[in-house]
Every structure is written in C-alpha cells, then in structure tokens.
C-alpha cells in the first residue's frame, strides 16, 4: 500500500494523527497557493486553514482512488476565489479578479529590506511583479499554479476545472506576454519601477 | 519552416519538461533544425528564469511550528461557536470522530433544501401568470400547452441558437495573428457544428407558428454557416476560417442572436410566452 493510500485509509477511519500528518505535509503548499491567489500573508494563512477545515469536514466526499493533493488544491483554489469574492475584489466574475490584488499583492515580497539582496535584484523583482500585473487573471492563475506551485498541467486543469488545452493556451499566452514585458524595448526603466515597487 | 506550428504547440510542455518521450524527440529535432523556433524557445526559457526572481515572503519557522496549534484552536472554536477555545488543549479537538460536525452540516443542508423548495414554490406561484398569453393566443383545436423544457420547440430553438453562438464566437474571436496554437480547437468546433446541423431540420419544422418565423429564419441562417464550418478542411485552413467569419459578419448573425436573446425582433415581435429563458440558459454564454 502506498503512503498516500495508507494516509487516506487512516483519514477515513478518523485517525487524528493522520489528519495532523495531512496538515504537516500540505500546509506550505496550501499556504503558498493561497498567497499566490490573494497576495496577502494573513489571508493566505486563513485560507490555508480553511482548506484543512473543509477537508476535515468533507473527507467523506473524497473519492477513493483520487489524488489527495489534487483534491486539496481544488479546495484551496475555490477557497481563494470565495475569499476574493467575499472581500469584493471580484465584483462580478471571480475569474476576472483572481490575483488582481493591486498594490497589496506581492508588494511584501519586493519590499523585503534584506541588505544582502542587491539593488539590482530588487529592481528585477519589481519588474517581475510589474510584468505579472500585465497579464490577465486567468493567465496569471495558471502561471502561478505551474511556475510557483509546481502543479502539472493536468493537475491545473483539474484544479481550475478547465480543459488541458485551455491551460496550455493560458500558459502560452502568459509566458509570451511576460517575455514581451520583460524584454521589450519599451519596458519601463528599472529606476522608474523602483519608485513603485520598492 | 515545416513543423513550426507543431513545435509551438509543444512549446509549453517543453518549457516545463512535460512532453512525452515521442513528442520531446520531435520537439528537439525541430529545434535543432529551426533557428527561429530555437531562438523562441531560448527566449522563453530566459523569461521563465527571470520569473524565478519573484520572491514570496517566507513567514518563518515560528509561523510553521505554530500552524497546527492555530488550526486546531480554530477548529475547536468553530466546533463550539461562541465559546472561546482553550489554547492549552488544541489536540483534544480531534479526539472525537471525524464526522463530529455532521449534525451541524445536516441541519445546514436541510435548511438550504427548505429555502430552495420555498424558492421554487414562490417562483411557480408568483410567476406562473406568465404563461397566460400563450393560453390566450392558442386557437381552438391546437395541441395543449407544452411545458417549457425539452419538448418546447422555441426553447429547443433557443438552445440551438445559444450553442451555435458559442461556435461562432470561437471563430470570430480567433485571431491567427496572436500565434496562439491553442486559440481555436477547430476539430472540436467542426464536430459541434455537425451535431447542430443534424438538429437544425427538426427544429425548423417544429417552429410552425407564424410568430416564430424569424426565429426559424435565424436557425436556417445558422445552419448555413455551421455547414461551412463543418466542411472546413483542415486546421490550417485559415483562409476558409476568414471566409466563414466574413459570412457571420455580413449576415449580422451575432446581432440577430443578441436580438433573439433579448426577446426582440428575431423572435417575431416581442418575447413569446413560454420562451422566457431559464436561469441556466441565461448563464450559459
């Protein structure tokens, strides 16, 4: 029996230690996925906890044979969307505003005042954030899930409940746009970016 | 160069190392032979490397060490709403069964069901007079009113129009200049078009009422354009796609569909009784 199967069996039996193992295994993944979605550390913790609460309460709905991580990612994705809705960041369609968290987004990351980090690196990070702000919310979500959370393309499709073709399409367009933003001659001067991002 | 399009379609998989062996070989062979695609691949790889510079704040060791305690306190708090959860015994929250929350959720589900049923009841009683005009317009000897649903020819026609609209939008919004190899799934759209064409004849013949003349005409117009789509020869037949797009525009099909959705001109001078869109239809597009 594989480790995951065993864990699922124990969870099904209501094993407390198994639930703790689940939390310890996935807490970072859920936290960072939520952070990428909502762009705020406190909310990310709140959402990641919500994921485990939902998993705890709804474990009966977990289909045996399915992948535990995919199930949790799906809960985390939905919880993040719900969170954005509740905070009125998504006035109409959730998808439109996912990750469009404005200045409160990843500012924390770029503003980290680590003296070891060179000014050049900080400028580059500011440009990266700026470039991410230029792509559509769906494209950004797919990119975040693939690039920063290491979900495979099929896992992203399952998480977002879209086809794998759509996942590839969003990702392709996102990378193209990022390339344009980061490499185009018209890209704002890093010194300009520093005023906004740092 | 030959194979560039295929190469672009494999690009995303290649960038993230998700290509199966066979496709990986194909991609690598093409890259080795095509400087343009090789340059594109190199540039995108560089972009992804740059994106690695993005930093997510690390909450710190204390945060992770206290995570379980905070979570268990929260669970305890939610288990006994109103009562502050004692921080000293977080693990005891899990000493019971996994399904200890079940009664609470059962009540919530029951409450939701009651609300839904009440909504249906109110909807039926309050909005049922909408069917009155249909009753009034029916001449003696005609078949009894068909409840809105699959057997209603107008609803079927509208469903047909909705589905056709999705196909048309996919084509009209497709921009070959975007160079997005995933932008248009032509084989799929062709298959949907074929399915729709098969239904078109029956739908038109069911729309017998003179007031449905324009809706019938719209279905006929759509059938013509869907036929063109179904007969597109290959995925690379971009010229033919353009011709179809021009056909859609010259016939004003999307405009007519929009009018039809608003219950306007196309349906024959106003919204017909029994043709109110169901919520599911409203949200479909």
Interface residues (C-beta under 8 A of the other chain):
Chain A: X11 X12 X13 X14 X16 X19 X20 X23 X24 X27 X28 X31 X32 X35 X36 X41 X45 X49 X52 X53 X56 X57 X59 X60 X106 X108 X109 X110 X112 X121 X124 X125 X128 X129 X131 X132 X146 X147 X148 X152 X153 X165 X166 X168 X169 X171 X172 X173 X175 X176 X178 X179 X182 X183
Chain B: X8 X9 X11 X12 X13 X15 X16 X18 X43 X44 X47 X48 X50 X51 X53 X54 X55 X56 X57 X59 X63 X64 X67 X68 X70 X71 X74 X75 X78 X91 X94 X95 X97 X98 X99 X101 X105 X178 X180 X181 X182 X183 X185
